[in-house]
C-alpha cells in the first residue's frame, strides 16, 4: 500500500509541471495584458513599458517562467490588481465557501444517487426504474442557473423558507476561525451560527447537486446491472447466501469502481467553483471571483487560483486512485 501511494505521488510531479507550463503560456496569450488591466485605455506607452518592467514582463520567457515556478513553490502568488490584496489571502477567504457548497452538493448527490441507482437496477423495467431514468435525464438537461432561479423564487422569495443569498446572516456576531462557517459555529459552540450557515447551503446545494445526482444515478444503475449478470453473483445466490450478503459484498462493492471514478471527477469540477450557482445566490466562493478576475483581466488572480485549483483537482484524483486500492486490492499490483 505504501509503495502504491509513493508511486502515485511521484506521478504527480510531471503532471503539475505540465499544468504550470500550460497555464503560464495560456495566460500570456490572453488578449490585452496586465498593463491594460492596471492602466486602462488611457495609459501611455511609457506607462505601459514601466508596468511591464516592474512585473518582469520584458524579460525572456524562460526567465519569466522560472520566476513563476519559484513563486509558486513559495506560495507567493502575487497581489490582485483589482482588490490590491495578496492572492493567497483572497483564495483562503473564498475557498472554504466553495468547499462547503461542494460537500453539501456531494452529500445530496451521493446519498440519493447511489441508493436510487441501485434500486432502479434491481427493479429494472418497473416504475421506479423508469422514474429514475427519466428524472436523471431531466436533471442533466435542466440548466443549473434556471433551476437555481426556480428554487430561489419558490422557496426563498415566495415561501420564505430559506435565505436567498449569502453564506450566513450578516447580523449574526459569529466568530471566524477557519472561514468554514459551519465548522466555526461547531467549534465555538455557536449553534445558531452553524445552523444558519447550513440553512444558507440548502438551496445552492440542491441546485449544484442536480447534474452530479443525475450522473451518479445513471452510472450506478448501469454498473449494478452489469455486475448482476456476472457468474460470481449467480454462484453466490446458488450457494444460498443471504440477499444482504450478496448485495453488499458482491454486487455493490464490485460496481463501485466506475461510480467512484465519476464522483472523483465531479468533485474536482465542483471544487473549481460553481460560477452560475454562486452568482445566483450571491455566494462568496471562488467561482464568482474567477469570473470577475477574467472580466477585469486580473492576471495574478487567474494564475494563482487556477494553479491552486489544478493542484486540488490532481489531489482529488489521487484520492480516487487510493480508494480504488481499498475497493479492489488487485489495483495495487497493476
N, C-alpha and C positions, 0 to 999 in steps of 0.2 A: 504493500500500500504506500509506504514512504517513497519507494523508487518511482512509483506511478505519479505521485504528486510532484516530485522533483523534476521528472521528465516533462510534465505538463507546464511547470513553471519556467523551465528553460526554453520551451517552445514559445513562450510569450515574448521573449526578448526581440527576435526578428519581427514579430507581429507589431509590437509597439514602435519599433524603429521605423517600419514601413508606414505606420499610421502618422507618426510625426512628420515624416518626409512628405507624404501626400498632402497633409494638412497645411504644411508650410508653403508648398507650391500652390495649392488651391487659393489660399488667402492672398498670396502675392499676385495672382492672376485676376482677382476681382476688379471690376471697373472702379475708377477713381483711385483712392488711396487714403492713408491716414491723414495726409496733409489736407485733403479736401474735407475730411470729416472734422478736422480741428479748425481750419480757417474758413471753410465755406467757399462760396463762389467769389468772394471779394478779396481773397488772398493774392498778393502779388507774387511773381516768380521768385523774387528774393526771399520772401517769407516762406514759400513752399520749399525752397532749397535749404533754408535754415532748419525747418522742421525735419526734412529728410536726413540732414547731417546729425541732428540731435538724436534721432531714432536709429542711426546707423544704416539707413536705407540706401546710402550712396556707396556702401562697401560691396565687395564681391559677394555673390550669392552664397558661396560656401562658407564665408566668414559669418554671414548673417545666420545661416542655418546652425553653424557650430555654437554661436552665442544663444540661439533659440533653444538648443538642446541643453546647454548649461543652465539656462534659466529654468527650464522645465525640471531638471534634476534638483534644483534648489527650491522648487515651488515658487519661484519668482515669476509670476505671470504678467507682471506689468500693472499699469493703472488704467482704469476705464476712462476713455476720452469723454464720455458723456456724464458720468457721475463723479469723476475725479477721486474714486476710491479704488484701493487695490482689488484686483480681480479675484484673488483668493477670498477676501472678505465678502465680496458680492456672492460668490459661489456658496460659501459656508452659510450665508444668511438665507439663501433661497433653496438650496438643495434639500434640506430637511423637509420642506413642504412638499416637494416632488416625491420624496421617499414615502412620506405618509400617504400621499394620494395613490402612489403605486401599490403600496401594501394593501390599502383599502380595496382597490380595484382587483388585485390578485386574490384576496380572500374571497371576494364575491364570485369571481370567475372560477376559481378552483373549487371552492366549497359547493357551488351549484353545478359547475360544468362536468366534473368527473362523475359524481353520482348520477346525474341526468344522462350522460353519455353511456354509462354502464347499464342503467335500467332500460334505455332505448334499445341497446344491443340485445339484452336479454328478452325483450318483448318486441322483437323485430316484426314489422308488419302490423302491429297493433296501434291503437290510438295514441299512446304515449310516444311511440317511435315517430309517427307522422307529425305530432305536435312539436317534438324536439327538433326534428329536421327542418320543419317549416319555420320554427322560431329562430333557429340558428341562421337560416337564410335571411330572415328579416333583420337580425342583429348585425349581420355583415353588411347588408345593403343600406341600412339607415345611416346617414351621416352623423358623426358624433356631435357636431355643433347643433344640428337640428334636434337631436334627442336631448341635448343639454338645455336648449331653449324651452322645449316642451316640459321637461321636468321642472325647470325653474319657474315657468309660468303657472303650472298646475299646483305644485306642492309648496312653492315659496310665496308667489305673489297672490294666488287665489285662495289657497287653503291656509297659508301661513304656518305650515308645519315645520319647515326647515329654513335656515337663513339663506339668503340669495347670493351672498358674496363674502369674500374674505376667508381667512383661516380661523379667526376667533373674534368674539365680540370685543371691539376696541375699548369698551367701557370697563372691562374686567381688569383688575390690577393683578395680572398674572406674572409670576416670576419666570424669567428666562434663564435657562442654564445651557441647554443644548440646541435650542431653536426647533426641537421636535416638541410641538405644543402639547400633544397628548402625553408624551413621556415626561415632560417638565411638570405637568399637572400631577402625574402619579408620583414623581419623585418628591415633590414638595407637599404632597397630600392636599393639593388644592383641587378637590374633586369636581367643583363646579367648572373650573377652567379646563380640566381634562374632558369632562362631559361635553362642554361647549365646543371644544376643538373636534371631538368625534362627530358631533352633530353637524358641524360645517363640512365634514368629509363625506357625508352620506350621498347627497345629490351628485357632486362631481365624481365620486367614486363609482356610482351606478352608471353614469354616462360613460366614464372611461372604461368600465368593465364590459361594455356591451359587445365589442368586437372580440376581445380575448375570450369571453364566455362562449360566444358562438363557435370560435375556432376550437376551443378545448372540447366542447360537446361533440363536434363532428369527428375530431381526431380520436377521442376516447371511444366513441361508438365504432368507428372503423377498426381500431386496434383490437377492441374486445371481440368483435365479430370474427376477425382473423384468428385470434387465439382460440376461440370456442370451437373452431373446426380442426384444431390440431389433434394429433393422435394422443398426446400425453394427457389431454383433458378427458378424452373419452376413456382412456385407460384408468385414470383416477376415479371417474364415475363408476366404471365397471368393477373396481375394487371395493366399492361400497363406501367410499369416503363421504363424509357429510358435505352438504352443499356449502356450508360456511368454509370448510377447509378447501374445497375445490375453488370456490370464488376468491378467497383471499390469497392462498398460497400458489395457485396455478394460473388462474385467469388474470386477476388484477395485476399481480407482480410482473407477469410476462408481457402485459400490454402497456406497462408504464413507460417504457423507453421512448417511444415516439411522443407520448404526452409530455414527458419531462423535457424533451427537446423543444417542443413548441412553447412550453412555459418559460424556458430559459430565454428563447428569442423574444418572446413577448415582454418579459421582464426588462431585458436590455432596452427594448424600444420604449417602454413606459418610463424608464429612468432617464431617458434622453429628453424628457419634457413633453407634456401634453399641451401643445400651444393652444388648440381650439378650446379644450375644456378649461384650462387656466384663464383664458381670455374671457369666456362667457361668465365664469363665476368670480372673476377678479381675484384669482387665487395666486398668491405670490410664490410661484415656482420658477424653475429655470427655463421652462419652455417659452413663456411670455417674454422673459428678459432677453433670451437669444433672439427672438423675433424683433424686439426693439433694437438690439445691437446691430442686426442686419440693416434695419431702416436707417440707423444713424452711422452706419459703417464704423462701428466701434471695434476695430481690429484686435486690440488686446483681449476684449471680452470674447470675441469669436474664437481666437486662438486658444485661450485658456479654457473656456467652457467646453468646447468641442473636444479638446485633447483629454480633459478630465473625464468627460462622458465616455469617450472611446475606451479609456482605461477601465472604467466601471463596466462597460459592456463586455470587454475581454475577460474581466474577473468573473462576471456572472456566467459566462460560458465555461470558465474553468470550474466553477461550482457545479455546472451541469455535468461536465466530464466526471467530476468526483462522485456525483450522485449515480452516474452510470455504474461505476465500480461497486457501489453499495447495492444497487438493484440487481446487477448481473456481474458476479465476480469474474466471469470469463473475460470481461473487458480489460482487466488489469494486465493480462498476459498477452494481449494482442499488440 
